[in-house]
Amino acid sequence: MTGFQWIAVLCLLAGMTYWFWPRTEVWTGVYYPNRSNLIVHEFVGEFKSLELCRNFLVARIDGMDDPSKPDWECGLNCRKTSTDPEILTCERTER
C-alpha cells in the first residue's frame, strides 16, 4: 500500500470508531419557576437517562400548589457557553 492508501484506511478506521463508539448520555434538568419568564431558571442536576430527569422534575412540580405555573426541560450532553455560564448549549432538549 502507498502512503496515501494507509492514510485513507486510518481515516476510515477513525471515522468508524467515532461513529460506533458508545456515547455517554448526561441529561441536565432545568426548572423554570414561571413559564412566562424563562430567564429565571435553576439547574437541578445531571441524570443518566431522560426518564430519570423527567421523573425528578415532574415529581418536583406535582408537589406544588399551582403545577400549571412552572416549566421544565431536560437537555442532552449540555455544555456551558464561554460567554455566560448560565447559558447551556445542548445536543437536544426534551420534555
Backbone as CSV, one residue per row, in Angstrom:
resi,resn,N_x,N_y,N_z,CA_x,CA_y,CA_z,C_x,C_y,C_z
1,MET,0.835,-1.179,0.000,0.000,0.000,0.000,0.878,1.241,0.000
2,THR,0.376,2.235,-0.682,1.097,3.506,-0.715,0.776,4.314,0.543
3,GLY,1.500,5.381,0.746,1.274,6.241,1.911,-0.138,6.815,1.926
4,PHE,-0.631,7.209,0.743,-1.978,7.756,0.650,-3.031,6.717,1.047
5,GLN,-2.844,5.484,0.625,-3.801,4.421,0.951,-3.815,4.153,2.466
6,TRP,-2.637,4.185,3.091,-2.583,3.993,4.547,-3.339,5.106,5.266
7,ILE,-3.163,6.323,4.816,-3.860,7.457,5.430,-5.368,7.307,5.250
8,ALA,-5.780,6.872,4.061,-7.209,6.685,3.804,-7.779,5.591,4.700
9,VAL,-7.054,4.496,4.869,-7.511,3.399,5.732,-7.591,3.872,7.184
10,LEU,-6.580,4.599,7.647,-6.588,5.102,9.025,-7.737,6.077,9.265
11,CYS,-8.003,6.942,8.298,-9.134,7.875,8.420,-10.460,7.116,8.470
12,LEU,-10.585,6.099,7.641,-11.796,5.280,7.642,-11.984,4.581,8.982
13,LEU,-10.908,4.005,9.530,-10.989,3.338,10.828,-11.316,4.323,11.954
14,ALA,-10.720,5.498,11.901,-11.000,6.515,12.920,-12.459,6.945,12.847
15,GLY,-12.974,7.141,11.642,-14.378,7.528,11.478,-15.331,6.458,11.976
16,MET,-15.031,5.207,11.675,-15.887,4.109,12.127,-15.841,3.974,13.646
17,THR,-14.663,4.155,14.225,-14.545,4.086,15.681,-15.374,5.182,16.326
18,TYR,-15.278,6.396,15.796,-16.065,7.505,16.346,-17.556,7.227,16.217
19,TRP,-17.985,6.737,15.075,-19.410,6.519,14.817,-19.993,5.429,15.719
20,PHE,-19.259,4.346,15.916,-19.802,3.206,16.649,-19.415,3.183,18.128
21,TRP,-18.559,4.072,18.575,-18.141,4.101,19.978,-19.343,4.460,20.848
22,PRO,-19.565,3.727,21.929,-20.723,4.039,22.778,-20.595,5.440,23.372
23,ARG,-21.662,6.190,23.271,-21.672,7.556,23.796,-22.371,7.581,25.153
24,THR,-21.833,8.376,26.036,-22.438,8.541,27.350,-23.494,9.629,27.262
25,GLU,-24.667,9.332,27.780,-25.719,10.337,27.831,-25.741,10.952,29.224
26,VAL,-25.718,12.271,29.268,-25.897,13.004,30.505,-27.011,14.011,30.249
27,TRP,-28.084,13.897,31.011,-29.235,14.779,30.876,-29.213,15.798,32.008
28,THR,-29.294,17.069,31.667,-29.308,18.155,32.645,-30.735,18.652,32.799
29,GLY,-31.228,18.662,34.044,-32.569,19.144,34.319,-32.564,20.644,34.586
30,VAL,-33.492,21.337,33.936,-33.631,22.776,34.132,-35.072,23.052,34.548
31,TYR,-35.216,23.776,35.647,-36.522,24.111,36.209,-36.754,25.611,36.065
32,TYR,-37.927,25.988,35.566,-38.314,27.392,35.427,-39.505,27.637,36.357
33,PRO,-39.347,28.447,37.418,-40.457,28.664,38.349,-41.677,29.323,37.702
34,ASN,-41.447,30.115,36.656,-42.545,30.799,35.986,-42.381,30.615,34.483
35,ARG,-43.291,29.867,33.879,-43.173,29.568,32.444,-43.245,30.815,31.574
36,SER,-43.696,31.943,32.131,-43.748,33.198,31.374,-42.418,33.947,31.398
37,ASN,-41.482,33.513,32.256,-40.190,34.172,32.375,-39.095,33.103,32.417
38,LEU,-38.626,32.694,31.258,-37.641,31.611,31.173,-36.217,32.066,31.485
39,ILE,-36.048,33.360,31.735,-34.726,33.848,32.143,-34.408,33.362,33.552
40,VAL,-35.416,33.295,34.400,-35.238,32.807,35.768,-35.314,31.280,35.726
41,HIS,-34.217,30.631,36.083,-34.161,29.167,35.987,-33.238,28.613,37.063
42,GLU,-33.317,27.312,37.218,-32.464,26.609,38.176,-32.034,25.283,37.558
43,PHE,-30.730,25.023,37.556,-30.229,23.723,37.125,-30.405,22.774,38.311
44,VAL,-31.157,21.695,38.119,-31.491,20.826,39.250,-30.639,19.571,39.335
45,GLY,-29.789,19.335,38.356,-28.915,18.173,38.442,-28.685,17.514,37.105
46,GLU,-27.799,16.530,37.144,-27.497,15.727,35.956,-27.977,14.307,36.195
47,PHE,-28.504,13.693,35.141,-29.128,12.386,35.236,-28.591,11.470,34.151
48,LYS,-28.595,10.166,34.418,-28.069,9.185,33.467,-29.031,8.874,32.337
49,SER,-30.305,9.269,32.487,-31.276,8.998,31.421,-32.316,10.106,31.377
50,LEU,-32.971,10.221,30.233,-34.053,11.188,30.073,-35.189,10.861,31.034
51,GLU,-35.478,9.586,31.194,-36.563,9.170,32.085,-36.321,9.627,33.527
52,LEU,-35.089,9.475,34.021,-34.776,9.918,35.381,-34.908,11.429,35.514
53,CYS,-34.467,12.163,34.510,-34.579,13.617,34.513,-36.057,14.035,34.542
54,ARG,-36.848,13.448,33.652,-38.286,13.764,33.609,-38.963,13.442,34.938
55,ASN,-38.708,12.251,35.460,-39.360,11.840,36.703,-39.041,12.795,37.846
56,PHE,-37.794,13.233,37.945,-37.397,14.153,39.006,-38.142,15.482,38.892
57,LEU,-38.169,16.034,37.678,-38.796,17.339,37.500,-40.316,17.276,37.619
58,VAL,-40.921,16.235,37.092,-42.380,16.094,37.207,-42.777,15.935,38.667
59,ALA,-42.023,15.150,39.427,-42.317,14.984,40.858,-42.171,16.307,41.591
60,ARG,-41.185,17.080,41.232,-40.993,18.380,41.885,-42.163,19.307,41.610
61,ILE,-42.626,19.328,40.375,-43.719,20.238,40.006,-45.065,19.731,40.532
62,ASP,-45.276,18.427,40.536,-46.544,17.873,41.021,-46.805,18.205,42.484
63,GLY,-45.759,18.414,43.256,-45.915,18.726,44.667,-46.192,20.195,44.947
64,MET,-46.305,21.015,43.918,-46.508,22.455,44.111,-47.986,22.796,44.198
65,ASP,-48.269,23.973,44.771,-49.653,24.441,44.898,-50.298,24.675,43.535
66,ASP,-49.555,25.273,42.612,-50.073,25.556,41.274,-49.135,24.945,40.236
67,PRO,-49.324,23.667,39.889,-48.403,22.996,38.962,-48.481,23.509,37.522
68,SER,-49.421,24.405,37.203,-49.505,24.938,35.842,-48.567,26.124,35.638
69,LYS,-48.040,26.691,36.711,-47.193,27.874,36.607,-45.755,27.580,36.158
70,PRO,-45.078,26.575,36.731,-43.680,26.340,36.342,-43.556,25.589,35.019
71,ASP,-42.309,25.517,34.541,-41.991,24.751,33.343,-40.645,24.067,33.570
72,TRP,-40.278,23.170,32.687,-39.024,22.427,32.841,-38.589,21.864,31.504
73,GLU,-37.329,21.457,31.450,-36.807,20.742,30.280,-35.578,19.954,30.699
74,CYS,-35.249,18.958,29.886,-34.051,18.155,30.087,-33.193,18.293,28.834
75,GLY,-31.921,18.619,29.028,-31.002,18.795,27.910,-29.969,17.672,27.869
76,LEU,-29.674,17.206,26.666,-28.724,16.105,26.477,-27.315,16.643,26.250
77,ASN,-26.362,16.138,27.053,-24.936,16.471,26.922,-24.713,17.981,26.779
78,CYS,-25.204,18.710,27.748,-25.113,20.174,27.721,-23.732,20.657,28.138
79,ARG,-23.358,21.791,27.582,-22.107,22.466,27.945,-22.424,23.928,28.239
80,LYS,-21.707,24.488,29.193,-21.847,25.916,29.470,-21.155,26.693,28.360
81,THR,-21.740,27.821,27.983,-21.113,28.649,26.954,-19.932,29.398,27.555
82,SER,-19.013,29.804,26.722,-17.828,30.510,27.213,-18.153,31.934,27.632
83,THR,-19.233,32.500,27.106,-19.565,33.889,27.421,-20.415,34.028,28.672
84,ASP,-21.245,33.027,28.971,-22.133,33.119,30.129,-22.369,31.719,30.686
85,PRO,-21.882,31.431,31.898,-22.037,30.084,32.457,-23.490,29.712,32.781
86,GLU,-24.395,30.665,32.733,-25.812,30.373,32.971,-26.525,29.924,31.697
87,ILE,-25.852,29.985,30.566,-26.443,29.561,29.298,-25.819,28.220,28.898
88,LEU,-26.685,27.240,28.622,-26.223,25.924,28.198,-26.456,25.731,26.711
89,THR,-25.539,25.012,26.090,-25.734,24.547,24.723,-25.845,23.031,24.804
90,CYS,-26.967,22.485,24.341,-27.236,21.054,24.448,-27.382,20.446,23.063
91,GLU,-27.101,19.158,22.971,-27.293,18.456,21.695,-28.770,18.475,21.308
92,ARG,-29.624,18.315,22.307,-31.077,18.457,22.092,-31.746,18.605,23.451
93,THR,-32.962,19.092,23.435,-33.747,19.211,24.671,-35.062,18.474,24.495
94,GLU,-35.546,17.956,25.603,-36.796,17.179,25.607,-37.619,17.580,26.820
95,ARG,-38.886,17.277,26.764,-39.772,17.457,27.910,-40.208,16.107,28.389
